[in-house]
Amino acid sequence: MKEILIPLTVEPLEEGGYLATCPIWEDLLAQGRTVAETLDIAQDVAGSLIESYLEHGDHLPEAVAQAMVQHQASLSLQIAVPVAI
């Protein structure tokens, strides 16, 4: 199974919880109670969106389509993780 990296922005909501959005894919939105839950939901949403777009013949955002066709020997990811204090 091939994996691609999709950028996300996760922000706290005033009413509690978090919202994840994608700067390259406006259809990708996810909301959860914790950052971890929000990221998990966003991952599921992204997979479902890709599946739906391909199934219906819709065009994926250019950056997503490029990531799917590029062959990468290794993936590098820089990420900040939340730590409770």
PDB file as gemmi writes it, atoms N, CA and C in Angstrom:
CRYST1    1.000    1.000    1.000  90.00  90.00  90.00 P 1                      
ATOM      1  N   MET A   1       0.838  -1.162   0.000  1.00  0.00           N  
ATOM      2  CA  MET A   1       0.000   0.000   0.000  1.00  0.00           C  
ATOM      3  C   MET A   1       0.894   1.239   0.000  1.00  0.00           C  
ATOM      4  N   LYS A   2       0.617   2.157  -0.886  1.00  0.00           N  
ATOM      5  CA  LYS A   2       1.381   3.385  -0.989  1.00  0.00           C  
ATOM      6  C   LYS A   2       0.786   4.432  -0.056  1.00  0.00           C  
ATOM      7  N   GLU A   3       1.640   5.236   0.536  1.00  0.00           N  
ATOM      8  CA  GLU A   3       1.179   6.319   1.389  1.00  0.00           C  
ATOM      9  C   GLU A   3       1.644   7.640   0.822  1.00  0.00           C  
ATOM     10  N   ILE A   4       0.828   8.659   0.982  1.00  0.00           N  
ATOM     11  CA  ILE A   4       1.217  10.005   0.619  1.00  0.00           C  
ATOM     12  C   ILE A   4       1.056  10.893   1.845  1.00  0.00           C  
ATOM     13  N   LEU A   5       1.772  12.012   1.847  1.00  0.00           N  
ATOM     14  CA  LEU A   5       1.669  12.963   2.941  1.00  0.00           C  
ATOM     15  C   LEU A   5       0.787  14.121   2.503  1.00  0.00           C  
ATOM     16  N   ILE A   6      -0.204  14.421   3.291  1.00  0.00           N  
ATOM     17  CA  ILE A   6      -1.112  15.535   3.010  1.00  0.00           C  
ATOM     18  C   ILE A   6      -0.986  16.519   4.171  1.00  0.00           C  
ATOM     19  N   PRO A   7      -0.684  17.785   3.873  1.00  0.00           N  
ATOM     20  CA  PRO A   7      -0.510  18.763   4.955  1.00  0.00           C  
ATOM     21  C   PRO A   7      -1.837  19.111   5.633  1.00  0.00           C  
ATOM     22  N   LEU A   8      -1.772  19.275   6.934  1.00  0.00           N  
ATOM     23  CA  LEU A   8      -2.955  19.656   7.707  1.00  0.00           C  
ATOM     24  C   LEU A   8      -2.604  20.807   8.638  1.00  0.00           C  
ATOM     25  N   THR A   9      -3.591  21.617   8.908  1.00  0.00           N  
ATOM     26  CA  THR A   9      -3.500  22.648   9.936  1.00  0.00           C  
ATOM     27  C   THR A   9      -4.536  22.292  10.989  1.00  0.00           C  
ATOM     28  N   VAL A  10      -4.100  22.178  12.240  1.00  0.00           N  
ATOM     29  CA  VAL A  10      -5.011  21.827  13.334  1.00  0.00           C  
ATOM     30  C   VAL A  10      -5.088  23.018  14.283  1.00  0.00           C  
ATOM     31  N   GLU A  11      -6.319  23.459  14.524  1.00  0.00           N  
ATOM     32  CA  GLU A  11      -6.532  24.622  15.375  1.00  0.00           C  
ATOM     33  C   GLU A  11      -7.552  24.303  16.461  1.00  0.00           C  
ATOM     34  N   PRO A  12      -7.337  24.863  17.651  1.00  0.00           N  
ATOM     35  CA  PRO A  12      -8.340  24.666  18.707  1.00  0.00           C  
ATOM     36  C   PRO A  12      -9.593  25.477  18.404  1.00  0.00           C  
ATOM     37  N   LEU A  13     -10.732  24.945  18.780  1.00  0.00           N  
ATOM     38  CA  LEU A  13     -12.005  25.631  18.601  1.00  0.00           C  
ATOM     39  C   LEU A  13     -12.409  26.306  19.913  1.00  0.00           C  
ATOM     40  N   GLU A  14     -13.061  27.457  19.819  1.00  0.00           N  
ATOM     41  CA  GLU A  14     -13.489  28.186  21.019  1.00  0.00           C  
ATOM     42  C   GLU A  14     -14.397  27.341  21.903  1.00  0.00           C  
ATOM     43  N   GLU A  15     -15.263  26.563  21.286  1.00  0.00           N  
ATOM     44  CA  GLU A  15     -16.216  25.751  22.050  1.00  0.00           C  
ATOM     45  C   GLU A  15     -15.607  24.436  22.550  1.00  0.00           C  
ATOM     46  N   GLY A  16     -14.342  24.232  22.273  1.00  0.00           N  
ATOM     47  CA  GLY A  16     -13.652  23.012  22.672  1.00  0.00           C  
ATOM     48  C   GLY A  16     -13.411  22.115  21.481  1.00  0.00           C  
ATOM     49  N   GLY A  17     -12.432  21.268  21.573  1.00  0.00           N  
ATOM     50  CA  GLY A  17     -12.082  20.381  20.477  1.00  0.00           C  
ATOM     51  C   GLY A  17     -11.156  21.070  19.486  1.00  0.00           C  
ATOM     52  N   TYR A  18     -10.960  20.406  18.365  1.00  0.00           N  
ATOM     53  CA  TYR A  18     -10.005  20.867  17.360  1.00  0.00           C  
ATOM     54  C   TYR A  18     -10.581  20.691  15.963  1.00  0.00           C  
ATOM     55  N   LEU A  19     -10.109  21.528  15.052  1.00  0.00           N  
ATOM     56  CA  LEU A  19     -10.512  21.454  13.654  1.00  0.00           C  
ATOM     57  C   LEU A  19      -9.267  21.312  12.793  1.00  0.00           C  
ATOM     58  N   ALA A  20      -9.267  20.321  11.915  1.00  0.00           N  
ATOM     59  CA  ALA A  20      -8.170  20.129  10.961  1.00  0.00           C  
ATOM     60  C   ALA A  20      -8.652  20.543   9.578  1.00  0.00           C  
ATOM     61  N   THR A  21      -7.842  21.357   8.909  1.00  0.00           N  
ATOM     62  CA  THR A  21      -8.108  21.756   7.530  1.00  0.00           C  
ATOM     63  C   THR A  21      -6.863  21.469   6.709  1.00  0.00           C  
ATOM     64  N   CYS A  22      -7.039  21.434   5.409  1.00  0.00           N  
ATOM     65  CA  CYS A  22      -5.927  21.135   4.509  1.00  0.00           C  
ATOM     66  C   CYS A  22      -5.724  22.322   3.563  1.00  0.00           C  
ATOM     67  N   PRO A  23      -4.519  22.888   3.524  1.00  0.00           N  
ATOM     68  CA  PRO A  23      -4.277  24.046   2.668  1.00  0.00           C  
ATOM     69  C   PRO A  23      -4.336  23.745   1.175  1.00  0.00           C  
ATOM     70  N   ILE A  24      -4.254  22.481   0.793  1.00  0.00           N  
ATOM     71  CA  ILE A  24      -4.282  22.139  -0.636  1.00  0.00           C  
ATOM     72  C   ILE A  24      -5.573  21.442  -1.051  1.00  0.00           C  
ATOM     73  N   TRP A  25      -6.500  21.257  -0.083  1.00  0.00           N  
ATOM     74  CA  TRP A  25      -7.715  20.520  -0.387  1.00  0.00           C  
ATOM     75  C   TRP A  25      -8.849  21.010   0.497  1.00  0.00           C  
ATOM     76  N   GLU A  26      -9.628  21.958   0.000  1.00  0.00           N  
ATOM     77  CA  GLU A  26     -10.649  22.593   0.831  1.00  0.00           C  
ATOM     78  C   GLU A  26     -11.758  21.640   1.267  1.00  0.00           C  
ATOM     79  N   ASP A  27     -11.929  20.519   0.594  1.00  0.00           N  
ATOM     80  CA  ASP A  27     -12.947  19.537   0.983  1.00  0.00           C  
ATOM     81  C   ASP A  27     -12.554  18.741   2.223  1.00  0.00           C  
ATOM     82  N   LEU A  28     -11.282  18.774   2.592  1.00  0.00           N  
ATOM     83  CA  LEU A  28     -10.805  17.967   3.708  1.00  0.00           C  
ATOM     84  C   LEU A  28     -10.936  18.759   5.015  1.00  0.00           C  
ATOM     85  N   LEU A  29     -11.928  18.398   5.791  1.00  0.00           N  
ATOM     86  CA  LEU A  29     -12.177  18.991   7.104  1.00  0.00           C  
ATOM     87  C   LEU A  29     -12.411  17.868   8.102  1.00  0.00           C  
ATOM     88  N   ALA A  30     -11.899  18.034   9.315  1.00  0.00           N  
ATOM     89  CA  ALA A  30     -12.130  17.039  10.359  1.00  0.00           C  
ATOM     90  C   ALA A  30     -12.186  17.739  11.703  1.00  0.00           C  
ATOM     91  N   GLN A  31     -13.074  17.279  12.565  1.00  0.00           N  
ATOM     92  CA  GLN A  31     -13.212  17.854  13.897  1.00  0.00           C  
ATOM     93  C   GLN A  31     -13.195  16.735  14.912  1.00  0.00           C  
ATOM     94  N   GLY A  32     -12.480  16.957  16.016  1.00  0.00           N  
ATOM     95  CA  GLY A  32     -12.411  15.959  17.066  1.00  0.00           C  
ATOM     96  C   GLY A  32     -12.236  16.596  18.431  1.00  0.00           C  
ATOM     97  N   ARG A  33     -12.310  15.765  19.465  1.00  0.00           N  
ATOM     98  CA  ARG A  33     -12.177  16.258  20.837  1.00  0.00           C  
ATOM     99  C   ARG A  33     -10.729  16.516  21.221  1.00  0.00           C  
ATOM    100  N   THR A  34      -9.812  15.718  20.663  1.00  0.00           N  
ATOM    101  CA  THR A  34      -8.381  15.881  20.942  1.00  0.00           C  
ATOM    102  C   THR A  34      -7.641  16.027  19.617  1.00  0.00           C  
ATOM    103  N   VAL A  35      -6.389  16.458  19.696  1.00  0.00           N  
ATOM    104  CA  VAL A  35      -5.586  16.568  18.478  1.00  0.00           C  
ATOM    105  C   VAL A  35      -5.430  15.195  17.837  1.00  0.00           C  
ATOM    106  N   ALA A  36      -5.143  14.188  18.649  1.00  0.00           N  
ATOM    107  CA  ALA A  36      -4.960  12.836  18.113  1.00  0.00           C  
ATOM    108  C   ALA A  36      -6.221  12.330  17.415  1.00  0.00           C  
ATOM    109  N   GLU A  37      -7.369  12.532  18.047  1.00  0.00           N  
ATOM    110  CA  GLU A  37      -8.626  12.106  17.440  1.00  0.00           C  
ATOM    111  C   GLU A  37      -8.882  12.869  16.143  1.00  0.00           C  
ATOM    112  N   THR A  38      -8.600  14.166  16.148  1.00  0.00           N  
ATOM    113  CA  THR A  38      -8.802  14.991  14.958  1.00  0.00           C  
ATOM    114  C   THR A  38      -7.917  14.522  13.810  1.00  0.00           C  
ATOM    115  N   LEU A  39      -6.667  14.196  14.091  1.00  0.00           N  
ATOM    116  CA  LEU A  39      -5.758  13.696  13.045  1.00  0.00           C  
ATOM    117  C   LEU A  39      -6.222  12.343  12.519  1.00  0.00           C  
ATOM    118  N   ASP A  40      -6.686  11.489  13.409  1.00  0.00           N  
ATOM    119  CA  ASP A  40      -7.189  10.176  13.002  1.00  0.00           C  
ATOM    120  C   ASP A  40      -8.399  10.329  12.075  1.00  0.00           C  
ATOM    121  N   ILE A  41      -9.306  11.216  12.446  1.00  0.00           N  
ATOM    122  CA  ILE A  41     -10.490  11.465  11.621  1.00  0.00           C  
ATOM    123  C   ILE A  41     -10.078  12.066  10.278  1.00  0.00           C  
ATOM    124  N   ALA A  42      -9.140  13.003  10.297  1.00  0.00           N  
ATOM    125  CA  ALA A  42      -8.668  13.635   9.053  1.00  0.00           C  
ATOM    126  C   ALA A  42      -8.058  12.598   8.108  1.00  0.00           C  
ATOM    127  N   GLN A  43      -7.325  11.646   8.651  1.00  0.00           N  
ATOM    128  CA  GLN A  43      -6.730  10.586   7.845  1.00  0.00           C  
ATOM    129  C   GLN A  43      -7.818   9.741   7.187  1.00  0.00           C  
ATOM    130  N   ASP A  44      -8.841   9.405   7.949  1.00  0.00           N  
ATOM    131  CA  ASP A  44      -9.964   8.636   7.400  1.00  0.00           C  
ATOM    132  C   ASP A  44     -10.714   9.430   6.332  1.00  0.00           C  
ATOM    133  N   VAL A  45     -10.940  10.717   6.610  1.00  0.00           N  
ATOM    134  CA  VAL A  45     -11.643  11.569   5.651  1.00  0.00           C  
ATOM    135  C   VAL A  45     -10.848  11.672   4.348  1.00  0.00           C  
ATOM    136  N   ALA A  46      -9.543  11.870   4.453  1.00  0.00           N  
ATOM    137  CA  ALA A  46      -8.699  11.976   3.248  1.00  0.00           C  
ATOM    138  C   ALA A  46      -8.785  10.698   2.420  1.00  0.00           C  
ATOM    139  N   GLY A  47      -8.698   9.547   3.074  1.00  0.00           N  
ATOM    140  CA  GLY A  47      -8.798   8.277   2.348  1.00  0.00           C  
ATOM    141  C   GLY A  47     -10.143   8.110   1.673  1.00  0.00           C  
ATOM    142  N   SER A  48     -11.203   8.474   2.393  1.00  0.00           N  
ATOM    143  CA  SER A  48     -12.555   8.372   1.819  1.00  0.00           C  
ATOM    144  C   SER A  48     -12.744   9.341   0.657  1.00  0.00           C  
ATOM    145  N   LEU A  49     -12.200  10.542   0.791  1.00  0.00           N  
ATOM    146  CA  LEU A  49     -12.308  11.519  -0.297  1.00  0.00           C  
ATOM    147  C   LEU A  49     -11.590  11.031  -1.554  1.00  0.00           C  
ATOM    148  N   ILE A  50     -10.377  10.522  -1.389  1.00  0.00           N  
ATOM    149  CA  ILE A  50      -9.626  10.020  -2.539  1.00  0.00           C  
ATOM    150  C   ILE A  50     -10.397   8.901  -3.219  1.00  0.00           C  
ATOM    151  N   GLU A  51     -10.899   7.968  -2.416  1.00  0.00           N  
ATOM    152  CA  GLU A  51     -11.681   6.849  -2.956  1.00  0.00           C  
ATOM    153  C   GLU A  51     -12.907   7.354  -3.724  1.00  0.00           C  
ATOM    154  N   SER A  52     -13.622   8.314  -3.148  1.00  0.00           N  
ATOM    155  CA  SER A  52     -14.822   8.854  -3.783  1.00  0.00           C  
ATOM    156  C   SER A  52     -14.502   9.607  -5.067  1.00  0.00           C  
ATOM    157  N   TYR A  53     -13.468  10.434  -5.025  1.00  0.00           N  
ATOM    158  CA  TYR A  53     -13.076  11.186  -6.217  1.00  0.00           C  
ATOM    159  C   TYR A  53     -12.741  10.234  -7.360  1.00  0.00           C  
ATOM    160  N   LEU A  54     -11.943   9.209  -7.067  1.00  0.00           N  
ATOM    161  CA  LEU A  54     -11.540   8.253  -8.108  1.00  0.00           C  
ATOM    162  C   LEU A  54     -12.733   7.455  -8.617  1.00  0.00           C  
ATOM    163  N   GLU A  55     -13.602   7.043  -7.710  1.00  0.00           N  
ATOM    164  CA  GLU A  55     -14.781   6.254  -8.071  1.00  0.00           C  
ATOM    165  C   GLU A  55     -15.734   7.031  -8.983  1.00  0.00           C  
ATOM    166  N   HIS A  56     -15.852   8.338  -8.739  1.00  0.00           N  
ATOM    167  CA  HIS A  56     -16.779   9.167  -9.514  1.00  0.00           C  
ATOM    168  C   HIS A  56     -16.114   9.896 -10.677  1.00  0.00           C  
ATOM    169  N   GLY A  57     -14.812   9.680 -10.874  1.00  0.00           N  
ATOM    170  CA  GLY A  57     -14.106  10.329 -11.975  1.00  0.00           C  
ATOM    171  C   GLY A  57     -13.859  11.812 -11.770  1.00  0.00           C  
ATOM    172  N   ASP A  58     -13.922  12.269 -10.518  1.00  0.00           N  
ATOM    173  CA  ASP A  58     -13.652  13.673 -10.222  1.00  0.00           C  
ATOM    174  C   ASP A  58     -12.147  13.915 -10.184  1.00  0.00           C  
ATOM    175  N   HIS A  59     -11.756  15.144 -10.479  1.00  0.00           N  
ATOM    176  CA  HIS A  59     -10.338  15.495 -10.464  1.00  0.00           C  
ATOM    177  C   HIS A  59      -9.880  15.808  -9.047  1.00  0.00           C  
ATOM    178  N   LEU A  60      -8.810  15.143  -8.632  1.00  0.00           N  
ATOM    179  CA  LEU A  60      -8.203  15.433  -7.338  1.00  0.00           C  
ATOM    180  C   LEU A  60      -7.478  16.768  -7.417  1.00  0.00           C  
ATOM    181  N   PRO A  61      -7.306  17.461  -6.292  1.00  0.00           N  
ATOM    182  CA  PRO A  61      -6.476  18.660  -6.308  1.00  0.00           C  
ATOM    183  C   PRO A  61      -5.096  18.324  -6.876  1.00  0.00           C  
ATOM    184  N   GLU A  62      -4.522  19.234  -7.610  1.00  0.00           N  
ATOM    185  CA  GLU A  62      -3.258  18.982  -8.309  1.00  0.00           C  
ATOM    186  C   GLU A  62      -2.158  18.468  -7.376  1.00  0.00           C  
ATOM    187  N   ALA A  63      -2.010  19.082  -6.215  1.00  0.00           N  
ATOM    188  CA  ALA A  63      -0.958  18.659  -5.288  1.00  0.00           C  
ATOM    189  C   ALA A  63      -1.177  17.233  -4.789  1.00  0.00           C  
ATOM    190  N   VAL A  64      -2.425  16.839  -4.600  1.00  0.00           N  
ATOM    191  CA  VAL A  64      -2.739  15.479  -4.155  1.00  0.00           C  
ATOM    192  C   VAL A  64      -2.463  14.495  -5.287  1.00  0.00           C  
ATOM    193  N   ALA A  65      -2.885  14.843  -6.483  1.00  0.00           N  
ATOM    194  CA  ALA A  65      -2.650  13.978  -7.643  1.00  0.00           C  
ATOM    195  C   ALA A  65      -1.159  13.786  -7.881  1.00  0.00           C  
ATOM    196  N   GLN A  66      -0.381  14.847  -7.756  1.00  0.00           N  
ATOM    197  CA  GLN A  66       1.071  14.738  -7.949  1.00  0.00           C  
ATOM    198  C   GLN A  66       1.696  13.820  -6.897  1.00  0.00           C  
ATOM    199  N   ALA A  67       1.245  13.949  -5.657  1.00  0.00           N  
ATOM    200  CA  ALA A  67       1.777  13.099  -4.596  1.00  0.00           C  
ATOM    201  C   ALA A  67       1.475  11.632  -4.864  1.00  0.00           C  
ATOM    202  N   MET A  68       0.327  11.357  -5.489  1.00  0.00           N  
ATOM    203  CA  MET A  68      -0.047   9.975  -5.763  1.00  0.00           C  
ATOM    204  C   MET A  68       0.783   9.342  -6.868  1.00  0.00           C  
ATOM    205  N   VAL A  69       1.268  10.129  -7.811  1.00  0.00           N  
ATOM    206  CA  VAL A  69       2.016   9.560  -8.931  1.00  0.00           C  
ATOM    207  C   VAL A  69       3.522   9.590  -8.714  1.00  0.00           C  
ATOM    208  N   GLN A  70       3.998  10.367  -7.769  1.00  0.00           N  
ATOM    209  CA  GLN A  70       5.433  10.432  -7.517  1.00  0.00           C  
ATOM    210  C   GLN A  70       5.901   9.174  -6.799  1.00  0.00           C  
ATOM    211  N   HIS A  71       7.018   8.668  -7.256  1.00  0.00           N  
ATOM    212  CA  HIS A  71       7.615   7.530  -6.564  1.00  0.00           C  
ATOM    213  C   HIS A  71       8.643   8.089  -5.599  1.00  0.00           C  
ATOM    214  N   GLN A  72       8.454   7.828  -4.321  1.00  0.00           N  
ATOM    215  CA  GLN A  72       9.382   8.322  -3.307  1.00  0.00           C  
ATOM    216  C   GLN A  72      10.016   7.122  -2.619  1.00  0.00           C  
ATOM    217  N   ALA A  73      11.349   7.092  -2.661  1.00  0.00           N  
ATOM    218  CA  ALA A  73      12.064   5.992  -2.018  1.00  0.00           C  
ATOM    219  C   ALA A  73      11.895   6.058  -0.499  1.00  0.00           C  
ATOM    220  N   SER A  74      11.859   7.257   0.031  1.00  0.00           N  
ATOM    221  CA  SER A  74      11.636   7.405   1.467  1.00  0.00           C  
ATOM    222  C   SER A  74      10.849   8.685   1.704  1.00  0.00           C  
ATOM    223  N   LEU A  75      10.074   8.661   2.736  1.00  0.00           N  
ATOM    224  CA  LEU A  75       9.286   9.823   3.104  1.00  0.00           C  
ATOM    225  C   LEU A  75       9.931  10.480   4.310  1.00  0.00           C  
ATOM    226  N   SER A  76       9.954  11.786   4.304  1.00  0.00           N  
ATOM    227  CA  SER A  76      10.465  12.535   5.428  1.00  0.00           C  
ATOM    228  C   SER A  76       9.341  13.409   5.946  1.00  0.00           C  
ATOM    229  N   LEU A  77       9.187  13.459   7.236  1.00  0.00           N  
ATOM    230  CA  LEU A  77       8.083  14.197   7.823  1.00  0.00           C  
ATOM    231  C   LEU A  77       8.584  14.939   9.055  1.00  0.00           C  
ATOM    232  N   GLN A  78       8.364  16.246   9.068  1.00  0.00           N  
ATOM    233  CA  GLN A  78       8.635  17.030  10.262  1.00  0.00           C  
ATOM    234  C   GLN A  78       7.288  17.393  10.862  1.00  0.00           C  
ATOM    235  N   ILE A  79       7.147  17.125  12.142  1.00  0.00           N  
ATOM    236  CA  ILE A  79       5.852  17.355  12.772  1.00  0.00           C  
ATOM    237  C   ILE A  79       6.069  17.765  14.228  1.00  0.00           C  
ATOM    238  N   ALA A  80       5.205  18.629  14.687  1.00  0.00           N  
ATOM    239  CA  ALA A  80       5.175  18.977  16.105  1.00  0.00           C  
ATOM    240  C   ALA A  80       4.064  18.167  16.741  1.00  0.00           C  
ATOM    241  N   VAL A  81       4.333  17.562  17.866  1.00  0.00           N  
ATOM    242  CA  VAL A  81       3.319  16.751  18.532  1.00  0.00           C  
ATOM    243  C   VAL A  81       2.899  17.426  19.829  1.00  0.00           C  
ATOM    244  N   PRO A  82       1.622  17.384  20.149  1.00  0.00           N  
ATOM    245  CA  PRO A  82       1.181  17.993  21.406  1.00  0.00           C  
ATOM    246  C   PRO A  82       1.555  17.109  22.594  1.00  0.00           C  
ATOM    247  N   VAL A  83       1.974  17.753  23.670  1.00  0.00           N  
ATOM    248  CA  VAL A  83       2.327  17.034  24.890  1.00  0.00           C  
ATOM    249  C   VAL A  83       1.613  17.730  26.040  1.00  0.00           C  
ATOM    250  N   ALA A  84       0.846  16.984  26.803  1.00  0.00           N  
ATOM    251  CA  ALA A  84       0.121  17.566  27.938  1.00  0.00           C  
ATOM    252  C   ALA A  84       1.107  17.924  29.045  1.00  0.00           C  
ATOM    253  N   ILE A  85       0.894  19.084  29.653  1.00  0.00           N  
ATOM    254  CA  ILE A  85       1.774  19.498  30.761  1.00  0.00           C  
ATOM    255  C   ILE A  85       0.945  19.869  31.974  1.00  0.00           C  
TER     256      ILE A  85                                                      
END                                                                             
